[in-house]
Amino acid sequence: MNNNFDRIRCYTDNETVDALRRMVEQVEFYPQFKPVFPNLDKTSIKELFLSITGSFDFQTRIVDQAVKTIIDFTMDEFSSSGIENLYKNQAYLFVANHRDIVMDAALLQHVMIANNMNTTQITFGSNLMITPFIIDFGKSNKMFTVFRDSDRNEQLRNSLELSEYMRQVIGSKKESIWIAQRSGRTKDGIDSTQQGLLRMFAMSGKGSIKDRLKELNIVPLSISYEFEPCDYLKVYETCCSKNKKYIKKEGEDFNSIKLGIGGYKGRTKLAIGVSLSDFIDKLPDSMDKKEILQVVASEIDRQIDNNYQLWPNNYIAYDLLNNCETYSTMYNPIEKEKFISHMSTVGSLVDLDQRVFVPAFLSLYANPLHVKK
């Protein structure tokens, strides 16, 4: 494909300025941003938006302020590690476990800005592009479109276009990218990389599959929330999906976005792994494509699992699920009571038999411990 990627690319700086002019006139504008800037009236917030000069300016002066507010009001603590693994003059393809629609990528941007590094472009599922306001906000925030729900031929075309676009962003524009390791969020607590994602990466470029993967500078990324803000919704979907395909209700994704942003998260940690370029370079040339994809996916999973921060909730859930006290030294009675109270509260919000809900809910929190073992 030879095109300018207008179908999927994020906005240019000039387009961002135009988009912000549209956004300040929308009814959603003031209610969405008043909590971010509580000391400013509507006119002042509007003037702030109209003073923005481009995407990075928008991210640093508006979006990062929103992320700081979210951290202050929904987290007990936020920490990160691994920034020393990155070089400011290099672009990376961050392949991340996916626990929350918005916050996973937003927290990476926050860490990059805090360390005086350029922000990344971010994948933006077409299923989430539900209003002009959200589209303008997302594409001004360096988000590019990943098309969902297409037939086989269209899916192939979309994958090739996405692969070529990402390679251009990283190779020519020298900008990093955030993408989830799988389609959709992890809903059972087990993070695993889809090999189809790696096949998409390798659809573009020249040389061997090793060359094509290596030049993307893949870096695994782990995010861990002590309390997942959408935990009970994930459990509900998981339970409803066991016997038939789960069909989302209208507005369900948007509700998950709002809960993911505003819901309580406890402690949260983002861990940046090590680039896979050297690892891929050392793979034997005798390996075929299938073997390479399997090994690279396994290395991404290994780094994500090793860097995943386990919290008392994970140990509590394991012991409750297995009716044991195997990890009782890893938490205290107050932490256990808090987790059980939370489970009881959110369990009342879904129409599920508690005999079904409770083990599924406990598994969501216990499974990361099982994987890490």
Beta strands, then each sheet from edge to edge (+ up, - down):
strand 1: 75-81
strand 2: 93-96
strand 3: 121-125
strand 4: 143-146
strand 5: 177-180
strand 6: 218-225
strand 7: 266-272
sheet 1: 1+ 7+ 6- 2- 5- 3- 4-
end
